[in-house]
C-alpha cells in the first residue's frame, strides 16, 4: 500500500500547505514510478482546488500492512 501526502506550494503566503492524503492499494503502477503515479493522481483529484497545478508536490511513502484488523505496524 502506498500513501501519498499531497502538498501545495503557496508562493504568495510563502508556505507549503497540506492538501490531503491519497491511499493507493494496487501494486501494479502500470509502468510508472511511485512519484509519477502519485503526481498524476494528485493533479486529477486536487487540480480544481488550486490555482496552478504545477505547484502540487507529492511525497510517496510505502506502508506494509501486517495485521488482519487493518492496523499498520511498520513502514519503509
N, C-alpha and C positions, 0 to 999 in steps of 0.2 A: 504494500500500500504506500502510495506517495502522497505526502501532504505538501501543498503549495501555499506559502504565505504571499499574498499579493499586496504590494505597496505602490503608492503614487508619489512621485517626486514633485512637490508643490514649490515652484520657484518663487512665487510671489510671497509666500509666508516663510520661505527658506527652511522647510522641514519636510520630512518623509511621513506620509500618512498611511496607516494600515487600512486597506480597503476590505479585506476579508481573507478567508481561508478556503481553499478548494481541496477536496479529498478525491484521489483517483485510485480505484481499486484494481484496475486492469494491469496486467504485467506487460502486455504487448503494446508498445508505444508506436507501432506502425512505422518503424524505421527512423524515428526522431529521438533525440536525446531528451532527458528529463527537462532541461531548460527550454528547449524548443516546444515540447508538448504543453508544458505549463504556461508558457508565454502566449501561445496561440489560444488556449482555452481561456486564459485570464482576459485577453483582449476581446474575446467574444462575449464573456459574461459581464465585465466591468467597463466595456468600451463606451457605453452610453452615459455612464456616471462621471466621466472625467472629460476635461476639455481637450487634452492631447493624449492619444493612446500610446505615443512613443515614450511617454514618461512613466509607463507602468513597469514595475520591477517585480520579478518573480523569484522567490527563493525556495527551491525544492528540498524536501527532506524525506528520505526513505525510512519508513517505520515498519517494524516487524510486529505482528500480532501473534501472541503465544498462548493465550488462554481462550477457552471456549465461551467465556462470558463476554468477550469483546473488550477485555481490559488490555491495554497496551503497556508492555513492560520494558521493552528495550528498543533502542533506535540506533541508526547508523549515521 
